[in-house]
Amino acid sequence: MAKKVEVKDLLEAGVHFGHLTRKWNPNMAPYIYMERNGIHVINLYKTVAKLEEASEALKKIASSGRKVLFVATKKQAKDIVAEKVANVNMPYITERWPGGMLTNFVTIRKAVKKMASIDRMKKDGTFNTLSKKERLQVDRLRAKLEKNLGSISEMTRLPGALFIVDTMREHIAVKEAQKLNIPIFAMVDTNSDPRPIDFIIPSNDDASKSIEVIMTQVTNAIAEGLTERKSEKQAGNEGGEGKAPKARKKVAEAVQKEESAEAKPVAPKKEKEAEAIAEEPAKKEAPKKAKKEAADDLTKVEGIGPKIAEVFQSAGITSFADLAGKKEAELKEILAEAGSRYASKNPASWPKQAKMAADGKWDELKEWQDNTKAGVE
């Protein structure tokens, strides 16, 4: 398990320094400790709590196999984010945010494919047949695409979440993620509005040391989630091979017992006991089935993040089948009751996606998600 960050570490990194009091956003008041020399000081105890909450949620997203897209185009954060995020093999944007990166993802994917086609041209020799001027133009295009989209070349579908450094600077990314119901994690300074953000980390988003300490904690949590996913896969493969012979042995023993029981006449007084024994396996199986239904990961539905999944679970929607049986109006009512931050979400496609998941049509669900804009048809 990753080492938990302490208030002392954040203090040394200058995470507590906010902006000038005249530039503050009143919605950040709950996270401000005091004012000193005309500058707001962030409450680091709340930062630690929020950072742990965000880290846990990111760990779950990573362990479910979804990608987290990191966005940081400011000079202080570029190199730090690129270095830290590359270590956990997640996509990131450190140059200009391409407009429509999420809402027009199909077009962005075409640009990435164009980059791949240029690489193929160079390998098969087609590139050498072009004139000098054409080769120069293609090289320039390839360099431009690599600079802007190189880090997302392996992102074949919309991300499971966004992590943003400085929401004021990346306001377009915030709006696109909101439109598509993608959970937003962000470092939020005292001059920013925290209301559109799902997982707030109140912190100084201008100092490189502050950004580095937060990014280290976040990427460590993602690395843990990826390790868990890998170990679960290995355990599943090993368990599947080793359990089969044991299961066959148990079945054979059960059949022998049944045959011997049929051969012996059951006394009238013991008939009820025999019926009770026969019912026991069914009683044991019932809770197991219920447990399996409750274990459905609702975040596999495009547009549902960890927070919304918790809201649905508390409302009694614990499986894909439960979600598939709900109407859009019912889901909107549940979200509205959970708070204003969820009322703007659009659950129109969630029952349809849940039905595919409940029926085990995972390939069909993935194809549908890839061909639509995060569930918005």
N, C-alpha and C positions, 0 to 999 in steps of 0.2 A: 504493500500500500504506500502511496506517495506521502511524503512528509507534509503535514499541515502547515500552512503559512501562519506566522505569528505577527502580532501587532508590531513588535520590535523590528521585524524585517521590513514591514511596510513603511514604518517611520523612517528608517535609515535610507530607504529608496525615495523618500519624498512623496509618497502616494497621497499624503494628507493635504498637500497644497492645492487650494482651489484657485478660482479667478478673483479679480477685483470685485468688491461688494456691489458696485454699480452695474456690473455685467451679469449678475446672478440670475438664475431662473427660479422663481418662487416655488415651483414644484419640487425643487431639490432640498427644500427646507428640512424634511425629516432626516436627511443624511448629513446635515451640516452641524458640526459640534460648536463652533464659536467663530468670532471675527477678530482678527489680530492685524493691526497696522493696515487696515483697509482691504485685507484679503480674507476670504472665507477659509476655514479649516474644516476638512472632512472628518467625520466620525469614523475612525479606523476600526472600531469594534463592529460597527455595522458593515463595513467593507469586508472584514474577515467572514462574517456570517453569510453575506451575499456571495462572496467568492466561493465558499464551500458549497453553497446551494447550486451555483452555476456549474461548478466542477463536477458535481454528482450527476447533474442533468446531461452534461456533455459526455460523461463516461457512459451513460445509458445509451445515448445516441450512437456513439462509436461502437459499443458492443452489439448494437442491433444491425450494424453493417452500413449505416447511412454516413454520408460525407458532411463535414462541417466546412463551410466556405468562410475564410478569413478575409476581411477587407480593411486595409490600412494604407492609404495613399500619401499620408503626410511624411515629410522628410525624416522626422525622428523615429518613426515606427517601421518604415519600409524594410530596412535590412534585418532588424530584430525579428519581425514577423516572418519574413522569408526564411530565415535560418531556423527558427524554432518549429515552424509549421512543416517545413520540408522533412524534418526528422520523424514526423508522425505520418507522412505521406498523405497530407490533406491539401485540397486546392486553396489558392490564395490570390488576391488581387492587390498588387502593390504599386501599379501604375494608375492611369486614369480609369475610373469606373466606366465601362462601356454601357451607355444608356440602353435599357431593355435587356440587360444581362440575364435577368430572371423572367420578366414578363414576355420577352421575345427570345426565349432560350433556343428555339428551333433555328433561328437565323444565326445565333452565336455558334451553334454546333456546326453549321455549314462553313463558317469561317475557319473553325478548327479542322474540319475535313479538308479544306483547301490547303491548309498548312501540311497536312499529311500527304496530299496528292503531289505537292511540290517535292517533298522528301522522296516519294516513289519515283518521280521524274529523274531525280539525281542518281538514284540507284540503278534504274534500268537503262540509263544512257540517253533518254529523250531530251534531257536538259542540254546536252552537248550539241544537239542538232539545231538549237535555237541560235539566232544571231547574237552578236555581242551586246547590242542594245537591249534585246529581249531578256537575255540572261541577267543583265544588270537590274532591269525592272522586276524580274521575278525574285532576285536576291533581296531587293529592297522590301518587296511585299512580304517575303518570308521573315525578314528581320523585324518588321513592324508587327506581324501577327505573333511572333515569338515573344516580343516585348510585352504586348498587351494580353495575350491569351495563352502563353506557353504553360503557365502554372495550372490552367484548368483543362488542359488537353485530354486528361484521363477522366474528366467528369462527364459521364454519359447521360446523367439525369439531374434534375434539380436537387440541390442540397437539402439535407435534413434540418439544417440550422445555419444561421449566419452569426459570425462573431465580428463585431465592428469596434475599431478604435477611433473615437471622436465621431459621435453621431451628428454633430453640427456639420462637419465637413462631408460626411457620407450620407446626407439626408435623402438622396435619390435611392440609394441602396435600401434604406429603411422603408421608404414608401413602397418600393417594389416587393419587399419581403412581406409587408403588411397586406398588400393586395392579394398575395398568394398564400396567406396564412402560414408563412414559414417562421418558426420561432427565432427571435432575435436576442442574442447575447451581446452585451456591449460594456465598454469602459465609459462611464458617464461622468463628466466633470460638472462643476457647479453652474456653468453657463448653459447647460443642455437640458432638454425636456425629457424626463425619464418615462413619461406616460406611454409612448408607443413601444417601449422595450419590455420584453417578456422577462428577461433575467438581467437585472441591473447590477453592475459592479461599480459603486461610487468611488472614483479614483481620479488622480491627476493624469490626464491623457496627453500632456505636452512634454513631460520629462522622459528621456529615454530609459533611465533607471527604473522609473515607475512602470513603464510599459513592459520592460523586460521581466520584472518580478511577477507581474500578473500573467504574462504570456507563458512563463515557465510553469506556473501552477496549473494553468489551463491545459497546456500541451501534455503535461504529466498525467493529468486525469484522462485525457483522450488515449494516451499510450496504454494506460491501465485497462481501459475499455477494449482496446484492440487485442491486448494480451488475453483478456477473459474470453473474448470471442474465439480466438485461436485455440485456447485450451478446451473450450466447450466442444469445438468441432472435432478435436483429436479424441476427447473422451467419448463423443458420440460414435465415432468410427470404431474405436477399440471396444466399446461396450456392445455395439451391434454385433460384432463378430464373436465376442466371448459369451454373450448371454444366450445365444440361440441354442447350443447344446444343452445348457442347463434348463431352458424352457421346455425343450423336447422331453428331457428326463422327467420333469415335474408332471407333464401331461401324461406320460406313460404310467407313472405311479398313480395318478388320479384315476386313470381308466381301470387299472388293476383293482383299486379299492372299490370302485363302483361295481365291478363284476363280482367281487367277493361279497359285497353288501347285498346284491340282488340274489345271490345264492342262498344267503341266510334269511330265514323268515323273521320279520320284525314283530316283536311282541306288541299287543294292542296298547299297553301302557306306555311304550316307548315310541309310539307313532309320532306324537307331538314333538318329542326330542329330535327325532330324525328329520321332521319338517323344518325345525329351527336350525339344525345344522346345514340343511340344504339351502336355507335362505341366507345364511351368513356370508357366502361369497358375493351374493348380489348386493348385500348391505355394504360390504367393504368396497365394492366397485363404484357404488353411487357417489360417495364423497370424492373418489379419485377422478371420476368424470367431471364433477363439479369443479374440482381444483384445476383440471386441465382447461375448462372453459374460462375460468377466472384468470388463467395465466396468459390469455391472448394479449399480444403486444399491439395495442391500438395505434401506436405511433407509426406502424407500417402503412397506415392510411395517409395518403398525401394531404397535408394541411393540418394534421393532428400532432401537436407537440406533447412533451411530457406533462405540462401543466393542464392542457385540455383533457388528456387521458385521465388524469387524477380527478378532474371535474366530473367526467362521465362515470368513472368507477364509483364515486360517492353518490351518483344518481342511480346506481344499479346497473349501468351498462358496462359489463365486465368482459364481454366476448364479441367477436366479429358478428356472430349470429344475432346478439342483442342489438348491436348497432344497425345491422341490415334491416331489422324489423321496425326501426324508427322512421318517422317522417321528418322532412326538413323543418317543418313548423315546430315539432316537438323538440328537436335538437336546438333550434334557435332559442326556444323558451328556456331550456336548461342553461345555455350559454349566457343568456341575459340575466338569469338569476345568480350566476356565478360572479357577475361584475361587469362594469362598463368596458373593461379591456377585452372581454371575450364577445361582447354583443355585436361587434363589427365583423366577426368571422363569418365566412360563407360555407355552411355545411351541406350545400346542395348535392355534391357528388359523394359524400361520405358513406351513405347507405349502399350505394352502387359498388363502391370499392370494397366495403366490408363484406358484401355478398360474394364477390369474387374470392376474397380471402377465406371466407367461411367454407366455400366449396372447394378450396385447395387449388384454385386456378391462379397460381402465383405468376406464371409466365405471362398469362393474359393480363393480369393486374399491372405487372411491370411495363408491358408494352403500352397499355392504356395510359399509364402515368407518364411514360416517355413522350407519347404523342399529344399530350394535353399540357396546358400550362398549370402545373401543380393542382390538377383537379378542376380547373376552370375550363369548361368545354366551350 
